[in-house]
Amino acid sequence: MKNLKKLAKSELKKINGGNAPQCGEGQIACHHKGENGGPSYWTCEMAETYCRF
């Protein structure tokens, strides 16, 4: 934890949801847009369902 760098607000705005998570067997990664100006995020959903945007 010693090597943590503080990010400027302008740098934080450039981060866009990160990479897809590693989901378990039978699941897929779904990317969702943020609501009300919030950040976008990833979830793991069952493979039988489709990703809702």
C-alpha positions in Angstrom: 0.0 0.0 0.0 3.0 2.3 0.1 3.2 2.9 -3.6 -0.3 4.3 -4.0 -0.4 7.5 -6.1 -3.1 10.1 -5.7 -4.9 10.8 -9.0 -6.0 14.2 -10.1 -9.6 14.7 -10.9 -8.8 15.1 -14.6 -7.1 11.7 -14.6 -10.0 10.1 -12.8 -12.4 11.3 -15.5 -10.4 9.4 -18.1 -10.9 6.0 -16.5 -13.8 4.3 -18.3 -15.1 1.3 -16.5 -11.9 -0.7 -16.4 -11.5 -4.2 -17.8 -14.1 -7.0 -17.8 -14.1 -9.1 -14.7 -13.3 -12.9 -14.6 -16.8 -14.5 -14.2 -17.5 -18.0 -13.1 -18.5 -20.9 -15.2 -21.9 -20.3 -16.9 -21.6 -16.5 -16.5 -20.7 -13.7 -18.9 -19.4 -10.2 -18.2 -21.8 -7.4 -19.0 -20.9 -3.7 -19.2 -23.5 -1.2 -18.0 -23.7 2.6 -18.5 -23.7 4.7 -15.4 -27.0 6.3 -14.4 -27.5 10.0 -13.6 -23.9 10.9 -14.4 -22.4 7.9 -12.4 -19.6 5.8 -13.6 -20.1 2.8 -15.9 -19.6 -0.7 -14.3 -19.3 -4.4 -15.0 -21.4 -7.3 -13.7 -21.4 -11.0 -14.1 -24.7 -12.4 -15.4 -25.9 -15.8 -16.2 -24.9 -16.9 -19.8 -28.6 -17.7 -20.7 -29.5 -14.0 -20.2 -28.3 -11.2 -22.5 -26.6 -8.0 -21.5 -29.0 -5.1 -21.0 -27.6 -1.7 -21.8 
